[in-house]
Amino acid sequence: MQGEPSAKDDGLLRRAMEVCATEPIHLLESIQPHGALLAIDEEGRVVRVSANAVALLGVAPDSLLGRLATDIQLALPDARPAPAEDVISHDPRPFRINGRDFRALSHRAGNLEIVELEPSPPVADAPELPVRAALKALGETEDLDGLLERVAVVMRQLTGFDRVMVYRFDAEWNGEVVAESVASGVESFLGLRYPESDIPAQARALYARSWLRVIEDAGYAPVPLLPEVEPGSRRALDLGGATLRSVSPVHLQYLRNMGVAASASISLLDRGRLWGLVACHHRRPRRLSFASRVSMELVGQMASMRLGLARDRSRLALREAAEPRVLAILDRVAEGMDPLEALAGDTPSLLGLVEATGAVVAYDGRVRALGRTPPLETLGPVFDVLRARFEAGETQVALRSLGAVIDGWDDDGAAGLLAIALTGSGDDWVVWLRPFVEEEVRWGGAPDKRIDPESGALSPRNSFAEWRQRMRGHATPFSEGERQLVERFRRLLVDHLLRQSRQLARTTRDLAQRNVEVDSFAYVVSHDLREPLRGISTYASFLLEDLDGAAPEVRENVERIHALTTRMDRQLRGLLAFSRAGRGPLQRTPVDLGELAREVCLLHEASAAEAGLRLVVEDLPEVECDPVAVQEIFANLVSNALKYAASGSRVTIGYLPAGTPAPRAPTLHPETPAIYVADDGPGLEERHLEPIFEVFTRLRTGPDGTGCGLPIARAFAERHGGSLWVDSAPGAGATFYFTLGRADAA
Amino acid sequence: MSDWPTVMLVEDSAADVAALSRAFRRWHGDAHVHHVADGEAALAHFHQVHRGRARPPELVLLDLNLGRTGGLDVLAEVKGDSALRRIPIVVLTSSLAERDIAAAYGLGANAVVSKPLELPDLYRTLGRLLDFWLLEASQSRPSATGAMS
């Protein structure tokens, strides 16, 4: 049956999978037929025997069961102590029974000793296997990929199997073929992936117990044990350590479907934990000599020991490769760049630190994307998850499937993530994103198990779609090495950021201190400096009063002194006003700007008339603002305009409604009305447009003006959360615009 | 001559004293000017007035920035004394600091007036002040003996 499974199939599948996942494969009460098995109790009596004992040993089961082992010549020639439980020895002892030569393996299972007998001939132990050379080859490579590659090659040389694969488990026990050696003409399975269910938990438990499993002929008929006991029951014999153990019929079917007749698997353990398997396949039945099996075990053990070393080397290599990048990014942070910009910058980019297709940096309420990411506005739930994990004490979060933790998350480009917390806020993160695993697996057999529609029994089917279904929304997990790398990066980064924020705190403190100083400085300027200035002015005035009859140039000079004191006093007052404009509370109330502007114009009417100018107030809106501050803005802009406007022209006060594009506005479409004061004076050159807002910049030297009017006006606008700018060109007059920000935003 | 009102000028800036002196001379009315150059001297004089040993001035022109004992201290002392607080005190200041102005009024200053920088302005301002406080405003004028009784 091909195609999508029906609902009915789904039910069967589930049940079958349950059976498979719980099948007590070490209690199947049967063995493979190429050897015989006996179980001996503590008194030395044979309590279980395989049904093939008659054929193989030439004795009837009845003549064995209940007999003392010593009576039936099973007493071992060199009576060594019984091997410990679960330790499987492939160091067989030769012995002869009824004129037939056997090798005996024994191990303990509970309080029973299990003896397995295999006929010695016709498979010769010789030739001497190149095990020493094999082990040497494993020792010569240091990186993980190289090691696994050699394991595959060496294992195939030792066994002569068609295909040897190194199969690695991930954190969820899904498997991947990571190295392979195949005979010519044999299909490669390199890179294939298998779901966790392919080697269920109880099988993995067995694999962690024993180094080697062998199936000589997948077409064998299992041999039951006598007397018969219900498989899986409490009295069933634990064959977990037996080399003759019959495997699950599911597994046999699975092998047959792949065209595999003989198989062997060797466990790879990393610090006692099952890391992977070396799986050997052969297209024809194949017997393995005892010596081969010993060699395979040795290679497996040797490879296991070197796994840790190779992994450490790989991590070191990863770290070394990443180091220049890490340092460059940290340098950017250390240079005092805005951390967000420093982290989101490229050359080099964060993206290359680990294998990822996208990255997101969130810092201080702002977010930047690198590479391929979902739209930033959709990341809210992701940061919610991260914050929750942070609150649970995690500073590094790795997720294989965002879909599993976020309802409705469906972004193939960002299925998994690795994130590090940057600060103690829980909101500042660097996040690396990985897409959904899309490896196309061309799998001759089946990576999953399905109901056989004919028999209703479990059998492996080609069901890659099922695997895809399962893996949907999952990303390739971030490796331990990558996690360590980013953890180190995080620590260095946090350290840098802390140092920077301490620096910032110090600067802020200094600034606050300086504000106080500026305030008292302004006071000193306004009072203490004006005091002697007044004196100079007063005495100059006395001189002028008393100068009767002096030469005209003497009078002129004294007049200049006096004029300069007047100007300096005005500047000092301007400075004080400017220092005040930037501080203190604003009192926002609804203000009719038209009325306010007309009041200001009234005050300037005399000087306007004197300059031959007309002040025109057009319609102005009502705005929430501080009327005193805005009056100051108008006053400064109007008196500025009066200074520069050409005689006979007019100065116009008007506005552009919110959202209207205003020329040279800091934001293209101001959110609030842009009020303007326009003159048709000489205008300003481009290079003067900004300097005129600096204190004491006066483009046309003249006796009047404080040099602070425009800076004060801008300071008041900015205090409102708005801005003030000028649009002008030489000969085209000047239009000063200001906005006052939103009342609710201030 | 003894009927002339007395204006007490508390001012430590020689230039301002000179300028105000000229302004007094230009005023059309008659007044005595009693100049004291610092806060301590001003307070000493007010203590004499309190005890009835000196006549209270008809008007005090008080500078704020006087050194150790400032104008505000003098103001506080005089306006805090029930026997003296009726004496009008006009604070003359070159300070534009809001807090000084507010403080002066808070302590009971009768007026706070900014010292104009220009002499002609100063003449005008002082003239108006003297006109108002010495000629127009009705003052309760306790005599030196009256203060004792």
Contacts between the chains, C-beta under 8 A, distances in Angstrom:
chain1	res1	chain2	res2	distance
A	523	B	97	5.8
A	526	B	95	6.6
A	526	B	96	5.3
A	526	B	97	6.4
A	527	B	65	6.2
A	527	B	94	6.5
A	527	B	95	4.6
A	527	B	96	7.9
A	527	B	97	6.8
A	528	B	65	7.8
A	530	B	94	5.3
A	531	B	13	6.3
A	531	B	65	6.9
A	531	B	94	6.3
A	534	B	13	7.3
A	534	B	15	6.3
A	534	B	16	6.8
A	534	B	94	5.9
A	534	B	115	7.1
A	534	B	117	6.1
A	535	B	13	6.5
A	535	B	14	7.5
A	535	B	15	3.4
A	535	B	16	7.6
A	536	B	15	7.9
A	537	B	117	5.5
A	537	B	118	7.6
A	538	B	15	4.4
A	538	B	16	7.0
A	538	B	18	6.6
A	538	B	19	4.4
A	538	B	119	6.8
A	539	B	15	6.2
A	539	B	18	7.7
A	541	B	19	7.5
A	541	B	118	7.1
A	541	B	119	3.9
A	542	B	18	7.0
A	542	B	19	7.7
A	542	B	22	7.4
A	542	B	119	7.6
A	545	B	22	7.8
A	545	B	119	7.0
A	565	B	117	7.4
A	566	B	117	6.5
A	566	B	118	7.3
A	569	B	117	5.5
A	573	B	96	6.3
A	576	B	96	6.0
